[in-house]
Amino acid sequence: MRNRFVHASVLLAAISAPAAYAQSTSSLTIYGRVNTTVESQKTGDQSRVNVLQNNASRWGLRGTEDLGGGLSAFFRLEQGFDSSTGVTANGFDRDAYMGLKGKFGQFRMGHITNITYLTSADWVSLHNHDTGTSSDTLYGFGVAFGARSNTVAYSTPVYNGFRGEFSYSFKEARPADARNATLEYNMGGWELSAGYSSSGNNKLGVLRALYSVGPFKVGGYYERDDFNGAKRNNARLMGMYAFGASELHLNVGRAGKRGDVADSGATQATIGYNYNLSKRTKLYAFYTMVDNDKAATYSAFGSVQPGQDQNSLAIGVRHAF
């Protein structure tokens, strides 16, 4: 009788387990954006070149599964592609990670975009979300801030407007491991953050602030970095005015000299106009310029010789899906 009871219990558990698993819910979303401009570009004294320019077009997959008790599993796989040629990147070059989230916060591991960059420069270059030829070419000079492989990241829950995030990238095949930490505060019209990144002899610290009131948004960041002993200051200011479906943007940045290298600073400025056809599609135009000092080589597109300037006049379309 006891054996029959045990057998029945095992059978009941086997039958009920799939039913319990079936109660969980999951979702899979295909997302991305296509962002292309027609531009007239100039470097130094070279004649202008008319080009069809990709602006960080991408597509991806993201999914979640509700595991019950407030716990969820999730993943993201994101790949860049060139909207002017149709050529895709090698693998999921932008993000490729999975994780768990719940009341404890969020844990991720994989190929993850630098969290310090995402909470600073990416938020300030608003007119085209820091992409294309008008992206911020002054930020993080000499300090890698793109997506990094072999990374684990933890984000705290939001508490009274505050949220912290920490990440560690294992050295593996790279010269050094990398560490990042950010603290954000969002309340009312204020969006504030502080971030720190380090990898080997490279270090970066940044403070960012944005304030929204009515149709206006103003803000900026201040960055201090150290690349192999060459210290540098970098700052950027931005302003936006929205009216109806239109937005006017102004963005100005200034990088100081690198260490003791004279005339190694640069100024970058962009004026832009967005017309939002819908929440997902916009027409836009901008003029951007990079003014290099005599020994500087900051570049928004292509390569430059020391002291060469760049500018571009662009009109484009961006569609998110």
C-alpha contacts under 8 A as a table, 3 or more apart, distances in Angstrom:
res1	aa1	res2	aa2	distance
1	M	4	R	5.07
1	M	5	F	6.24
2	R	5	F	5.03
2	R	6	V	6.26
3	N	6	V	5.06
3	N	7	H	6.08
4	R	7	H	5.06
4	R	8	A	6.04
5	F	8	A	5.09
5	F	9	S	6.13
6	V	9	S	5.06
6	V	10	V	6.22
7	H	10	V	5.19
7	H	11	L	6.15
8	A	11	L	5.03
8	A	12	L	6.04
9	S	12	L	5.05
9	S	13	A	6.15
10	V	13	A	5.12
10	V	14	A	6.16
11	L	14	A	5.07
11	L	15	I	6.22
12	L	15	I	5.14
12	L	16	S	6.02
13	A	16	S	5.14
13	A	17	A	5.86
14	A	17	A	5.52
14	A	18	P	7.32
15	I	18	P	6.40
15	I	19	A	7.16
16	S	19	A	5.13
16	S	20	A	6.30
17	A	20	A	5.13
17	A	21	Y	6.33
18	P	21	Y	5.02
18	P	22	A	5.98
19	A	22	A	5.04
19	A	23	Q	6.68
20	A	23	Q	5.48
20	A	24	S	7.62
21	Y	24	S	5.79
22	A	25	T	7.82
24	S	65	E	6.96
24	S	66	D	5.53
24	S	67	L	5.92
24	S	68	G	6.95
25	T	65	E	5.68
25	T	66	D	5.31
25	T	67	L	7.78
26	S	63	G	7.20
26	S	64	T	5.44
26	S	65	E	4.04
26	S	66	D	6.14
27	S	63	G	5.32
27	S	64	T	5.45
27	S	65	E	6.56
28	L	61	L	7.03
28	L	62	R	5.85
28	L	63	G	4.30
28	L	64	T	6.87
29	T	61	L	5.72
29	T	62	R	5.34
29	T	63	G	6.13
30	I	59	W	7.42
30	I	60	G	5.85
30	I	61	L	4.80
30	I	62	R	6.71
30	I	321	F	7.86
31	Y	59	W	5.71
31	Y	60	G	5.37
31	Y	61	L	6.34
31	Y	62	R	7.78
31	Y	320	A	7.56
31	Y	321	F	5.23
32	G	57	S	7.52
32	G	58	R	5.29
32	G	59	W	3.95
32	G	60	G	5.88
32	G	320	A	5.76
32	G	321	F	5.34
33	R	57	S	5.58
33	R	58	R	5.57
33	R	59	W	6.41
33	R	318	R	6.95
33	R	319	H	5.43
33	R	320	A	4.08
33	R	321	F	5.89
34	V	56	A	7.98
34	V	57	S	4.76
34	V	58	R	6.63
34	V	83	S	6.57
34	V	318	R	5.71
34	V	319	H	5.37
34	V	320	A	6.52
35	N	54	N	6.28
35	N	55	N	5.22
35	N	56	A	6.77
35	N	57	S	5.31
35	N	83	S	7.00
35	N	316	G	7.38
35	N	317	V	5.98
35	N	318	R	4.27
35	N	319	H	6.49
36	T	52	L	7.12
36	T	53	Q	5.73
36	T	54	N	4.86
36	T	55	N	5.73
36	T	57	S	7.76
36	T	83	S	6.37
36	T	84	S	7.06
36	T	316	G	5.54
36	T	317	V	5.79
36	T	318	R	6.53
37	T	52	L	5.88
37	T	53	Q	5.10
37	T	54	N	6.61
37	T	55	N	7.35
37	T	314	A	6.05
37	T	315	I	5.36
37	T	316	G	3.89
37	T	317	V	6.55
38	V	50	N	7.26
38	V	51	V	5.89
38	V	52	L	4.69
38	V	53	Q	6.07
38	V	314	A	5.62
38	V	315	I	5.57
38	V	316	G	6.17
39	E	49	V	7.95
39	E	50	N	5.58
39	E	51	V	5.35
39	E	52	L	6.36
39	E	53	Q	6.77
39	E	312	S	6.35
39	E	313	L	5.51
39	E	314	A	4.27
39	E	315	I	6.65
40	S	48	R	5.92
40	S	49	V	5.52
40	S	50	N	4.47
40	S	51	V	6.52
40	S	312	S	5.53
40	S	313	L	5.30
40	S	314	A	6.54
41	Q	48	R	5.18
41	Q	49	V	5.18
41	Q	50	N	6.35
41	Q	51	V	7.56
41	Q	310	Q	7.53
41	Q	311	N	5.90
41	Q	312	S	4.31
41	Q	313	L	6.63
42	K	45	D	7.54
42	K	46	Q	6.24
42	K	47	S	6.25
42	K	48	R	4.59
42	K	49	V	6.43
42	K	310	Q	5.59
42	K	311	N	5.44
42	K	312	S	6.32
43	T	46	Q	5.68
43	T	47	S	7.80
43	T	48	R	7.68
43	T	304	V	7.06
43	T	308	Q	6.73
43	T	309	D	5.86
43	T	310	Q	4.49
43	T	311	N	6.82
44	G	304	V	7.78
44	G	308	Q	4.78
44	G	309	D	5.09
44	G	310	Q	6.20
52	L	84	S	5.99
53	Q	83	S	7.84
53	Q	84	S	6.23
53	Q	132	G	7.54
54	N	57	S	6.59
54	N	82	D	5.57
54	N	83	S	5.29
54	N	84	S	5.64
54	N	132	G	6.65
55	N	82	D	7.99
55	N	83	S	7.89
55	N	131	T	5.36
55	N	132	G	4.08
55	N	133	T	7.49
56	A	80	G	6.66
56	A	81	F	7.32
56	A	82	D	7.40
56	A	131	T	5.73
56	A	132	G	6.28
57	S	80	G	5.88
57	S	81	F	5.66
57	S	82	D	6.36
57	S	83	S	6.23
58	R	78	E	7.01
58	R	79	Q	5.63
58	R	80	G	4.20
58	R	81	F	5.58
59	W	78	E	5.86
59	W	79	Q	5.65
59	W	80	G	6.54
59	W	81	F	7.84
60	G	76	R	7.18
60	G	77	L	5.39
60	G	78	E	4.08
60	G	79	Q	6.04
61	L	76	R	5.76
61	L	77	L	5.20
61	L	78	E	6.47
62	R	74	F	7.36
62	R	75	F	5.56
62	R	76	R	4.38
62	R	77	L	6.41
63	G	74	F	5.46
63	G	75	F	5.50
63	G	76	R	6.78
64	T	72	S	6.65
64	T	73	A	5.53
64	T	74	F	4.17
64	T	75	F	6.68
65	E	72	S	5.48
65	E	73	A	5.19
65	E	74	F	6.38
66	D	70	G	7.64
66	D	71	L	6.42
66	D	72	S	4.59
66	D	73	A	6.70
67	L	70	G	7.34
67	L	71	L	5.34
67	L	72	S	5.16
67	L	73	A	7.02
68	G	71	L	5.57
68	G	72	S	7.23
70	G	102	G	5.42
70	G	103	K	6.71
71	L	100	L	7.10
71	L	101	K	5.84
71	L	102	G	4.59
71	L	103	K	7.54
72	S	100	L	5.69
72	S	101	K	5.38
72	S	102	G	6.40
73	A	98	M	7.55
73	A	99	G	5.82
73	A	100	L	4.56
73	A	101	K	6.52
74	F	98	M	5.67
74	F	99	G	5.44
74	F	100	L	6.23
74	F	101	K	7.83
75	F	96	A	7.65
75	F	97	Y	5.66
75	F	98	M	4.03
75	F	99	G	6.24
76	R	95	D	6.63
76	R	96	A	5.66
76	R	97	Y	5.59
76	R	98	M	6.47
77	L	92	F	6.03
77	L	94	R	7.89
77	L	95	D	5.59
77	L	96	A	4.46
77	L	97	Y	6.71
78	E	92	F	5.19
78	E	93	D	6.82
78	E	94	R	5.39
78	E	95	D	4.99
78	E	96	A	6.33
79	Q	88	T	7.43
79	Q	89	A	6.41
79	Q	91	G	6.57
79	Q	92	F	4.33
79	Q	93	D	5.38
79	Q	94	R	5.53
79	Q	95	D	7.24
80	G	88	T	6.18
80	G	89	A	5.45
80	G	92	F	7.43
80	G	93	D	6.66
80	G	94	R	6.52
81	F	86	G	6.52
81	F	87	V	5.68
81	F	88	T	4.07
81	F	89	A	5.54
82	D	85	T	5.59
82	D	86	G	5.33
82	D	87	V	5.33
82	D	88	T	6.27
82	D	89	A	7.99
83	S	86	G	5.28
83	S	87	V	7.53
89	A	92	F	7.35
89	A	93	D	6.56
90	N	93	D	6.41
92	F	95	D	6.17
92	F	96	A	6.06
93	D	96	A	7.50
93	D	147	A	7.73
94	R	111	H	7.57
94	R	112	I	7.56
94	R	113	T	7.02
94	R	147	A	6.05
95	D	110	G	7.91
95	D	111	H	5.32
95	D	112	I	5.33
95	D	113	T	6.50
95	D	147	A	6.65
96	A	110	G	5.81
96	A	111	H	4.88
96	A	112	I	6.71
97	Y	108	R	6.46
97	Y	109	M	5.41
97	Y	110	G	4.27
97	Y	111	H	5.71
97	Y	112	I	6.73
98	M	108	R	5.62
98	M	109	M	5.84
98	M	110	G	6.77
99	G	106	Q	7.23
99	G	107	F	5.31
99	G	108	R	4.19
99	G	109	M	6.29
100	L	106	Q	5.90
100	L	107	F	5.38
100	L	108	R	6.77
101	K	104	F	7.14
101	K	105	G	5.61
101	K	106	Q	4.18
101	K	107	F	6.22
102	G	105	G	5.44
102	G	106	Q	6.52
103	K	157	P	6.98
104	F	156	T	6.87
104	F	157	P	6.55
105	G	154	Y	7.41
105	G	155	S	5.63
105	G	156	T	4.56
105	G	157	P	4.58
106	Q	154	Y	5.68
106	Q	155	S	5.04
106	Q	156	T	6.56
106	Q	157	P	7.59
107	F	152	V	7.52
107	F	153	A	5.81
107	F	154	Y	4.57
107	F	155	S	6.49
108	R	152	V	5.71
108	R	153	A	5.13
108	R	154	Y	6.45
109	M	112	I	7.47
109	M	150	N	7.29
109	M	151	T	5.57
109	M	152	V	4.27
109	M	153	A	6.25
110	G	149	S	6.03
110	G	150	N	5.41
110	G	151	T	5.30
110	G	152	V	6.56
111	H	147	A	6.14
111	H	148	R	5.34
111	H	149	S	4.14
111	H	150	N	6.10
111	H	151	T	6.08
112	I	147	A	4.90
112	I	148	R	5.49
112	I	149	S	6.60
112	I	151	T	6.39
113	T	118	L	7.55
113	T	145	F	7.40
113	T	146	G	5.44
113	T	147	A	3.51
113	T	148	R	6.15
114	N	117	Y	5.59
114	N	118	L	6.53
114	N	145	F	5.25
114	N	146	G	5.57
114	N	147	A	5.55
114	N	148	R	6.88
114	N	180	N	7.55
115	I	118	L	5.06
115	I	119	T	6.39
115	I	165	E	7.62
115	I	166	F	7.95
115	I	167	S	7.61
115	I	180	N	6.88
115	I	181	A	7.49
115	I	182	T	7.11
116	T	119	T	5.48
116	T	120	S	6.40
116	T	145	F	7.68
116	T	180	N	6.44
116	T	181	A	6.74
116	T	182	T	5.99
116	T	195	G	5.13
116	T	196	Y	6.39
116	T	197	S	6.70
116	T	206	V	7.98
117	Y	120	S	5.26
117	Y	121	A	5.75
117	Y	122	D	6.23
117	Y	145	F	6.10
117	Y	146	G	7.88
118	L	121	A	6.72
118	L	122	D	5.16
118	L	123	W	6.86
119	T	122	D	6.55
119	T	123	W	6.26
119	T	182	T	7.53
119	T	184	E	7.70
119	T	193	S	6.48
119	T	194	A	7.95
119	T	195	G	7.58
119	T	208	R	7.79
120	S	123	W	5.58
120	S	124	V	6.59
120	S	193	S	6.97
120	S	194	A	7.81
120	S	195	G	7.65
120	S	206	V	7.09
120	S	207	L	7.16
120	S	208	R	5.53
120	S	221	Y	6.80
121	A	124	V	5.19
121	A	125	S	6.35
121	A	130	D	7.55
121	A	136	D	7.26
121	A	139	Y	6.95
121	A	208	R	7.97
121	A	221	Y	7.23
122	D	125	S	5.84
122	D	126	L	7.52
122	D	129	H	6.31
122	D	130	D	5.62
123	W	126	L	6.16
123	W	129	H	7.18
123	W	130	D	7.97
124	V	208	R	7.97
124	V	210	L	7.70
124	V	219	G	6.97
124	V	220	G	6.01
124	V	221	Y	7.39
124	V	236	R	7.98
124	V	237	L	7.80
124	V	238	M	6.66
125	S	128	N	6.84
125	S	129	H	5.56
125	S	130	D	5.00
125	S	135	S	6.99
125	S	136	D	6.96
125	S	238	M	7.39
125	S	251	N	7.12
126	L	129	H	4.78
126	L	130	D	6.72
126	L	249	H	7.86
127	H	130	D	7.66
127	H	249	H	6.05
127	H	272	G	6.51
127	H	273	Y	7.62
127	H	274	N	7.25
128	N	131	T	5.93
128	N	132	G	7.92
128	N	134	S	7.67
128	N	135	S	7.67
129	H	135	S	7.65
130	D	134	S	6.99
130	D	135	S	4.22
130	D	136	D	6.10
131	T	134	S	6.54
131	T	135	S	4.68
131	T	136	D	7.98
132	G	135	S	5.48
132	G	300	A	7.94
133	T	288	T	7.61
133	T	300	A	5.05
133	T	301	F	5.91
133	T	312	S	7.50
134	S	270	T	6.71
134	S	287	Y	8.00
134	S	288	T	5.71
134	S	289	M	7.98
134	S	300	A	6.79
135	S	300	A	7.18
136	D	139	Y	6.03
136	D	268	Q	7.95
136	D	300	A	7.99
137	T	141	F	7.98
137	T	268	Q	7.90
137	T	298	Y	6.56
137	T	299	S	6.49
137	T	300	A	5.95
138	L	141	F	6.20
138	L	234	N	7.14
138	L	253	G	7.41
138	L	254	R	7.54
138	L	255	A	6.24
138	L	266	A	7.84
138	L	268	Q	7.67
138	L	298	Y	7.01
139	Y	223	E	7.70
139	Y	234	N	7.05
140	G	143	V	5.13
140	G	144	A	7.05
140	G	145	F	6.98
140	G	204	L	7.05
140	G	223	E	7.94
140	G	225	D	6.94
141	F	144	A	7.96
141	F	225	D	7.90
141	F	227	F	7.88
142	G	202	N	7.58
142	G	227	F	5.82
143	V	199	S	7.99
143	V	202	N	5.97
143	V	203	K	7.04
143	V	204	L	7.23
143	V	225	D	7.87
143	V	227	F	6.70
148	R	151	T	6.46
148	R	169	S	6.91
149	S	169	S	6.91
150	N	169	S	5.50
150	N	170	F	5.60
150	N	171	K	7.98
150	N	172	E	7.84
151	T	167	S	6.74
151	T	168	Y	5.54
151	T	169	S	4.11
151	T	170	F	6.32
152	V	167	S	5.56
152	V	168	Y	5.50
152	V	169	S	6.48
153	A	165	E	7.15
153	A	166	F	5.56
153	A	167	S	4.05
153	A	168	Y	6.49
154	Y	165	E	5.62
154	Y	166	F	5.36
154	Y	167	S	6.38
155	S	163	R	7.29
155	S	164	G	5.80
155	S	165	E	4.19
155	S	166	F	6.48
156	T	163	R	5.80
156	T	164	G	5.38
156	T	165	E	6.23
157	P	163	R	6.20
157	P	164	G	7.87
158	V	161	G	5.96
158	V	162	F	5.41
158	V	163	R	4.81
159	Y	162	F	5.13
159	Y	163	R	6.57
161	G	184	E	7.88
161	G	185	Y	5.23
161	G	186	N	5.12
161	G	187	M	5.72
162	F	183	L	7.12
162	F	184	E	5.56
162	F	185	Y	4.52
162	F	186	N	6.77
163	R	183	L	5.84
163	R	184	E	5.20
163	R	185	Y	6.57
164	G	181	A	7.50
164	G	182	T	5.69
164	G	183	L	4.47
164	G	184	E	6.29
165	E	181	A	5.76
165	E	182	T	5.31
165	E	183	L	6.58
166	F	179	R	7.69
166	F	180	N	5.68
166	F	181	A	4.49
166	F	182	T	6.57
167	S	179	R	5.84
167	S	180	N	5.15
167	S	181	A	6.54
168	Y	177	D	7.46
168	Y	178	A	5.76
168	Y	179	R	4.69
168	Y	180	N	6.54
169	S	177	D	5.52
169	S	178	A	4.95
169	S	179	R	6.44
170	F	176	A	7.92
170	F	177	D	5.00
170	F	178	A	6.90
171	K	174	R	5.19
171	K	175	P	6.66
171	K	176	A	5.01
171	K	177	D	3.99
171	K	178	A	7.34
172	E	177	D	7.81
174	R	177	D	7.15
175	P	200	G	7.55
176	A	199	S	5.95
176	A	200	G	5.27
177	D	199	S	5.79
177	D	200	G	6.96
178	A	197	S	7.30
178	A	198	S	5.63
178	A	199	S	4.35
178	A	200	G	7.37
179	R	197	S	5.70
179	R	198	S	5.41
179	R	199	S	6.60
180	N	195	G	7.35
180	N	196	Y	5.61
180	N	197	S	4.47
180	N	198	S	6.67
181	A	195	G	5.64
181	A	196	Y	5.37
181	A	197	S	6.74
182	T	193	S	6.94
182	T	194	A	5.59
182	T	195	G	4.23
182	T	196	Y	6.50
183	L	193	S	5.49
183	L	194	A	5.35
183	L	195	G	6.52
184	E	191	E	7.49
184	E	192	L	5.66
184	E	193	S	4.28
184	E	194	A	6.67
185	Y	190	W	7.67
185	Y	191	E	5.96
185	Y	192	L	5.06
185	Y	193	S	6.23
186	N	189	G	7.70
186	N	190	W	5.62
186	N	191	E	4.58
186	N	192	L	6.31
187	M	190	W	5.42
187	M	191	E	6.84
189	G	210	L	7.99
189	G	211	Y	5.31
189	G	212	S	4.82
189	G	213	V	6.45
190	W	209	A	7.35
190	W	210	L	5.94
190	W	211	Y	4.77
190	W	212	S	6.74
191	E	209	A	5.78
191	E	210	L	5.05
191	E	211	Y	6.37
192	L	207	L	7.80
192	L	208	R	5.69
192	L	209	A	4.54
192	L	210	L	6.43
193	S	207	L	5.92
193	S	208	R	5.19
193	S	209	A	6.61
194	A	205	G	7.64
194	A	206	V	5.77
194	A	207	L	4.57
194	A	208	R	6.38
195	G	205	G	5.71
195	G	206	V	5.26
195	G	207	L	6.59
196	Y	203	K	7.57
196	Y	204	L	5.64
196	Y	205	G	4.46
196	Y	206	V	6.53
197	S	203	K	5.69
197	S	204	L	5.08
197	S	205	G	6.51
198	S	201	N	7.50
198	S	202	N	5.58
198	S	203	K	4.33
198	S	204	L	6.35
199	S	202	N	5.22
199	S	203	K	6.55
200	G	203	K	7.96
201	N	226	D	7.60
201	N	227	F	6.46
201	N	228	N	5.09
201	N	229	G	7.27
202	N	225	D	7.52
202	N	226	D	5.58
202	N	227	F	4.64
202	N	228	N	5.85
202	N	229	G	8.00
203	K	225	D	5.51
203	K	226	D	5.10
203	K	227	F	6.60
204	L	223	E	7.10
204	L	224	R	5.84
204	L	225	D	4.18
204	L	226	D	6.41
205	G	223	E	5.74
205	G	224	R	5.35
205	G	225	D	6.26
206	V	221	Y	6.83
206	V	222	Y	5.61
206	V	223	E	4.26
206	V	224	R	6.38
207	L	221	Y	5.43
207	L	222	Y	5.36
207	L	223	E	6.56
208	R	219	G	7.58
208	R	220	G	5.83
208	R	221	Y	4.14
208	R	222	Y	6.61
209	A	219	G	5.32
209	A	220	G	5.69
209	A	221	Y	6.35
210	L	217	K	6.95
210	L	218	V	5.71
210	L	219	G	4.10
210	L	220	G	6.55
211	Y	217	K	5.63
211	Y	218	V	5.50
211	Y	219	G	6.14
212	S	215	P	7.61
212	S	216	F	5.81
212	S	217	K	4.36
212	S	218	V	6.66
213	V	216	F	5.40
213	V	217	K	6.43
215	P	240	M	7.94
215	P	241	Y	5.53
215	P	242	A	4.98
215	P	243	F	6.74
216	F	239	G	7.37
216	F	240	M	5.66
216	F	241	Y	4.73
216	F	242	A	6.59
217	K	239	G	5.68
217	K	240	M	5.06
217	K	241	Y	6.64
218	V	237	L	7.70
218	V	238	M	5.72
218	V	239	G	4.42
218	V	240	M	6.43
219	G	237	L	5.83
219	G	238	M	5.42
219	G	239	G	6.61
220	G	235	A	7.33
220	G	236	R	5.19
220	G	237	L	4.20
220	G	238	M	5.76
221	Y	235	A	5.64
221	Y	236	R	5.47
221	Y	237	L	6.83
222	Y	233	N	7.60
222	Y	234	N	6.00
222	Y	235	A	4.43
222	Y	236	R	6.74
223	E	233	N	5.92
223	E	234	N	5.03
223	E	235	A	6.01
224	R	231	K	7.35
224	R	232	R	5.87
224	R	233	N	4.78
224	R	234	N	6.37
225	D	231	K	5.70
225	D	232	R	5.45
225	D	233	N	6.68
226	D	229	G	5.69
226	D	230	A	5.38
226	D	231	K	4.25
226	D	232	R	6.38
227	F	230	A	5.15
227	F	231	K	6.43
229	G	259	G	7.39
230	A	258	R	5.57
230	A	259	G	4.12
230	A	260	D	7.42
231	K	258	R	5.77
231	K	259	G	4.86
232	R	255	A	7.44
232	R	256	G	5.95
232	R	257	K	6.10
232	R	258	R	5.00
232	R	259	G	6.25
233	N	255	A	5.97
233	N	256	G	5.28
233	N	257	K	7.58
234	N	253	G	7.41
234	N	254	R	5.80
234	N	255	A	4.22
234	N	256	G	6.09
235	A	253	G	5.63
235	A	254	R	5.56
235	A	255	A	6.50
236	R	251	N	7.24
236	R	252	V	5.62
236	R	253	G	3.98
236	R	254	R	6.39
237	L	251	N	5.86
237	L	252	V	5.44
237	L	253	G	6.34
238	M	249	H	7.41
238	M	250	L	5.60
238	M	251	N	4.37
238	M	252	V	6.46
239	G	249	H	5.83
239	G	250	L	5.30
239	G	251	N	6.61
240	M	247	E	6.72
240	M	248	L	5.54
240	M	249	H	4.57
240	M	250	L	6.55
241	Y	247	E	5.65
241	Y	248	L	5.21
241	Y	249	H	6.75
242	A	245	A	7.46
242	A	246	S	5.76
242	A	247	E	4.32
242	A	248	L	6.43
243	F	246	S	5.30
243	F	247	E	6.30
245	A	275	Y	5.60
245	A	276	N	5.14
245	A	277	L	7.17
246	S	273	Y	7.23
246	S	274	N	5.63
246	S	275	Y	4.54
246	S	276	N	6.34
247	E	273	Y	5.68
247	E	274	N	5.02
247	E	275	Y	6.51
248	L	271	I	7.73
248	L	272	G	6.00
248	L	273	Y	4.80
248	L	274	N	6.64
249	H	270	T	7.91
249	H	271	I	5.66
249	H	272	G	4.95
249	H	273	Y	6.19
250	L	269	A	7.64
250	L	270	T	5.89
250	L	271	I	4.64
250	L	272	G	6.49
251	N	269	A	5.56
251	N	270	T	5.14
251	N	271	I	6.45
252	V	267	T	7.42
252	V	268	Q	5.77
252	V	269	A	4.31
252	V	270	T	6.52
253	G	267	T	5.69
253	G	268	Q	5.10
253	G	269	A	6.29
254	R	265	G	7.48
254	R	266	A	5.90
254	R	267	T	4.51
254	R	268	Q	6.44
255	A	265	G	5.20
255	A	266	A	5.32
255	A	267	T	6.42
256	G	264	S	7.11
256	G	265	G	4.51
256	G	266	A	6.87
257	K	260	D	7.22
257	K	261	V	6.25
257	K	262	A	6.38
257	K	263	D	6.33
257	K	264	S	4.59
257	K	265	G	4.44
258	R	261	V	5.65
258	R	262	A	7.87
258	R	264	S	6.10
258	R	265	G	7.15
261	V	264	S	5.95
261	V	295	A	7.88
262	A	295	A	7.17
263	D	293	D	5.13
263	D	294	K	5.38
263	D	295	A	5.30
263	D	296	A	6.81
264	S	292	N	7.59
264	S	293	D	5.67
264	S	294	K	6.67
264	S	295	A	4.72
264	S	296	A	4.33
264	S	297	T	7.93
265	G	292	N	6.54
265	G	293	D	5.53
265	G	295	A	7.76
265	G	296	A	5.90
266	A	290	V	7.06
266	A	291	D	5.59
266	A	292	N	4.45
266	A	293	D	5.57
266	A	296	A	6.66
266	A	298	Y	7.17
267	T	290	V	5.87
267	T	291	D	5.11
267	T	292	N	6.58
268	Q	288	T	7.46
268	Q	289	M	5.67
268	Q	290	V	4.47
268	Q	291	D	6.22
269	A	288	T	5.75
269	A	289	M	5.54
269	A	290	V	6.80
270	T	286	F	6.84
270	T	287	Y	5.66
270	T	288	T	4.22
270	T	289	M	6.52
271	I	286	F	5.58
271	I	287	Y	5.54
271	I	288	T	6.59
272	G	284	Y	7.28
272	G	285	A	5.68
272	G	286	F	4.04
272	G	287	Y	6.49
273	Y	284	Y	5.47
273	Y	285	A	5.34
273	Y	286	F	6.25
274	N	282	K	6.61
274	N	283	L	5.92
274	N	284	Y	4.31
274	N	285	A	6.69
275	Y	282	K	5.49
275	Y	283	L	5.15
275	Y	284	Y	5.98
276	N	279	K	6.79
276	N	280	R	7.94
276	N	281	T	6.19
276	N	282	K	4.27
276	N	283	L	6.44
277	L	280	R	7.77
277	L	281	T	5.53
277	L	282	K	5.20
277	L	283	L	7.15
278	S	281	T	5.22
278	S	282	K	6.77
279	K	282	K	7.94
280	R	318	R	7.95
280	R	319	H	5.58
280	R	320	A	4.95
280	R	321	F	6.94
281	T	317	V	7.33
281	T	318	R	5.67
281	T	319	H	4.37
281	T	320	A	6.41
282	K	317	V	5.83
282	K	318	R	5.47
282	K	319	H	6.67
283	L	315	I	7.68
283	L	316	G	5.91
283	L	317	V	4.69
283	L	318	R	6.66
284	Y	315	I	5.76
284	Y	316	G	5.36
284	Y	317	V	6.30
285	A	313	L	7.72
285	A	314	A	5.46
285	A	315	I	4.19
285	A	316	G	6.19
286	F	313	L	6.04
286	F	314	A	5.40
286	F	315	I	6.63
287	Y	311	N	7.33
287	Y	312	S	5.76
287	Y	313	L	4.56
287	Y	314	A	6.38
288	T	311	N	5.49
288	T	312	S	5.45
288	T	313	L	6.71
289	M	309	D	7.49
289	M	310	Q	5.55
289	M	311	N	4.08
289	M	312	S	6.55
290	V	298	Y	7.33
290	V	299	S	7.16
290	V	300	A	7.19
290	V	309	D	5.61
290	V	310	Q	5.10
290	V	311	N	6.28
291	D	307	G	7.99
291	D	308	Q	7.53
291	D	309	D	4.90
291	D	310	Q	6.78
292	N	295	A	7.55
292	N	296	A	5.26
292	N	297	T	6.53
292	N	298	Y	6.60
292	N	306	P	7.57
292	N	307	G	5.06
292	N	308	Q	6.08
292	N	309	D	5.55
293	D	296	A	5.26
293	D	306	P	7.80
293	D	307	G	5.19
294	K	306	P	5.95
294	K	307	G	3.98
294	K	308	Q	7.72
295	A	306	P	4.87
295	A	307	G	5.47
296	A	306	P	5.16
296	A	307	G	5.50
296	A	308	Q	7.98
297	T	304	V	5.90
297	T	305	Q	6.17
297	T	306	P	5.03
297	T	307	G	6.50
297	T	308	Q	7.19
298	Y	304	V	7.44
299	S	302	G	6.74
299	S	303	S	6.28
299	S	304	V	6.36
299	S	310	Q	7.27
300	A	310	Q	7.29
304	V	307	G	7.99
304	V	308	Q	5.92
304	V	309	D	7.74
305	Q	308	Q	5.54
